[in-house]
Structure formats: structure tokens, C-alpha cells
């Protein structure tokens, strides 16, 4: 075996070990990583809440880090409006526009790109997800919300196909 093959395998083994350690410690030490599920807040920390509330973008609620069992809720009845609001804030943040009135104007009459982005109204669209704390305040959580917060002992009915099934109900 020559030196190039040896270095290749050494790098490959290093990558495998690093990935293994990440997934081993993911559940217990997720708060130390810049991305991934973190149950320290009841708000999804992704690109949208980064724009709306200033949270870091941990990619929560994305296909890679769904985090539904911790702090994500989905509400079919208000999913489209949630998506529109999130995209308006995100556009406001990324484009550097300078006033809240522009965000409110966007929400009242969303442009075509936002209407298109919100045409898929399902939990697979990250922008359709509420934070649990926000959703329980915003809608009737007895009928509309599946609350997946770990600290809520009761099952709350609603739409949440990615949430853990209610036990003992």
C-alpha cells in the first residue's frame, strides 16, 4: 500500500468516527452543536424564527432535524397563514428591508413567490410549523393542535403525523 492509499483510508476512518460520535451524542448534547434539536426553548430555531425572533438557526423542523417530539406543532387550519408570515419575516430579514410595516404589508398581500412557497400546506413544509408555545396561544389547542412538547403530559388532539403517538389515552 502506498502513501496516498494510506492517507485516503486514514481520512475516511476519521470521517466515520466523527459522524459516529455526532450521532451518538446528538440526543444528549445537542445544545452544544450549532445545529440540531435543542429543547431549551419551546420555539423552533430555524431560518424563519431566526428572522422573526432572533433565534439562531439550528435547522429545527427541517427534514434533517425534525424535532417534532420536543418543540414543534402543526396546525392544518392556520398552516398557510403561518407559512406566509414566516416567509414575509424571512424575506424582510434577508433582504434587509427596514420596517415592520413592510412585513405587515407582505402578510396582507403576499407576493407570488411567497404564495408559491406556501402552496404545500403540510408538516413537510418547514414554514407551516408553529412553535408549541406559540401555537397553543394562537389557536384552540383542544381541537386544532397536536402539541409535541415533552413537558406537556396530556395528549392534545389535532394534526401531527410526525408526532409520537399518545400513550394511555
C-alpha positions in Angstrom: 0.0 0.0 0.0 1.5 3.4 -1.0 1.2 6.6 1.0 -1.8 8.0 -1.0 -3.9 5.0 -0.2 -2.9 5.1 3.5 -3.8 8.8 3.8 -7.1 8.2 2.0 -8.1 5.4 4.4 -6.9 7.5 7.4 -9.1 10.4 6.4 -12.0 8.1 5.7 -11.7 6.4 9.1 -11.6 9.9 10.7 -14.8 11.0 9.0 -16.6 7.8 10.0 -15.5 8.2 13.6 -16.6 11.9 13.6 -20.0 11.1 12.2 -20.5 8.2 14.7 -19.6 10.4 17.6 -22.0 13.1 16.4 -25.0 10.7 16.2 -24.1 9.0 19.5 -24.1 12.3 21.4 -26.8 14.0 19.4 -29.6 13.3 21.8 -27.8 14.1 25.0 -25.5 17.0 24.0 -27.4 18.7 21.2 -27.3 22.1 22.8 -23.5 22.3 22.2 -23.9 21.8 18.5 -24.7 24.8 16.2 -27.5 22.8 14.5 -30.0 20.1 15.7 -32.7 19.7 18.2 -32.5 21.7 21.4 -35.3 21.5 24.0 -34.1 24.6 25.9 -36.8 26.7 24.2 -40.3 26.0 23.1 -39.7 27.8 19.8 -38.4 26.1 16.7 -35.0 27.5 16.0 -34.7 27.7 12.2 -34.3 30.2 9.4 -37.8 31.6 10.0 -37.6 32.1 13.7 -34.1 33.4 13.2 -35.7 36.2 11.1 -38.8 36.7 13.3 -37.3 36.4 16.8 -33.6 36.5 16.5 -33.0 32.8 17.5 -30.0 31.0 16.0 -30.7 28.8 13.0 -30.4 25.3 14.4 -32.4 23.9 11.4 -35.1 22.6 13.7 -38.2 21.4 11.9 -36.2 20.6 8.7 -36.1 17.0 7.3 -32.7 16.5 8.9 -33.7 17.7 12.4 -37.4 17.4 12.7 -37.6 17.9 16.5 -41.3 17.2 16.5 -41.3 15.4 19.8 -39.7 18.4 21.5 -41.0 21.8 20.4 -42.9 21.7 17.1 -46.6 21.7 16.4 -48.6 21.6 13.2 -52.0 23.2 12.7 -53.8 22.5 9.5 -56.3 25.3 9.9 -53.7 28.1 10.1 -50.8 26.5 8.3 -51.0 28.7 5.2 -51.1 31.9 7.2 -48.2 30.7 9.4 -46.2 29.9 6.3 -46.9 33.3 4.7 -46.0 35.1 8.0 -42.7 33.1 8.2 -41.7 33.8 4.6 -42.6 37.5 5.0 -40.3 37.8 8.0 -37.6 35.8 6.3 -37.7 38.0 3.2 -37.7 41.1 5.4 -34.7 39.8 7.3 -32.6 38.5 4.3 -33.4 41.5 2.0 -32.5 44.0 4.8 -35.7 45.9 4.4 -36.1 48.4 7.3 -39.6 48.4 8.7 -42.2 46.2 10.3 -44.8 47.9 8.1 -43.3 46.2 5.1 -43.6 42.8 6.8 -47.3 43.6 7.7 -47.9 44.7 4.1 -46.3 41.5 2.8 -48.6 39.4 5.1 -51.7 41.3 4.0 -50.9 40.8 0.3 -48.1 38.2 -0.2 -46.2 38.3 -3.4 -46.2 35.4 -5.9 -43.0 33.8 -4.7 -44.4 33.5 -1.1 -47.8 32.3 -2.3 -46.0 29.6 -4.3 -43.7 28.7 -1.3 -46.8 28.2 0.8 -48.8 26.2 -1.7 -47.8 23.0 0.1 -49.8 23.1 3.3 -48.4 20.2 5.3 -45.9 19.5 8.1 -43.3 18.7 5.5 -43.1 22.4 4.7 -41.0 23.8 7.5 -42.6 27.2 7.3 -46.0 25.7 8.2 -44.8 24.6 11.6 -45.6 26.6 14.7 -43.6 26.5 17.9 -45.6 24.7 20.6 -45.8 27.7 22.8 -46.9 30.0 20.0 -49.5 27.6 18.6 -51.2 26.9 21.9 -51.6 30.6 22.4 -52.8 31.3 18.9 -55.5 28.6 18.3 -57.9 26.4 20.2 -55.4 23.7 21.2 -58.2 21.4 22.4 -59.3 20.8 18.7 -56.7 22.0 16.3 -53.2 21.3 17.7 -51.0 18.3 18.2 -48.7 19.5 20.9 -45.5 17.6 21.0 -43.7 19.3 23.8 -42.1 16.8 26.2 -43.2 18.8 29.3 -46.9 18.5 28.4 -48.2 15.3 30.0 -51.7 15.3 28.3 -52.5 14.3 24.8 -53.9 17.2 22.7 -55.8 16.1 19.6 -55.1 17.6 16.2 -52.9 17.2 13.1 -49.4 15.9 13.8 -48.4 12.9 11.8 -44.8 13.1 12.8 -45.5 13.4 16.5 -45.2 10.5 18.9 -48.4 8.6 19.4 -50.3 9.5 22.6 -49.8 6.8 25.3 -52.6 5.8 27.7 -55.3 7.9 26.2 
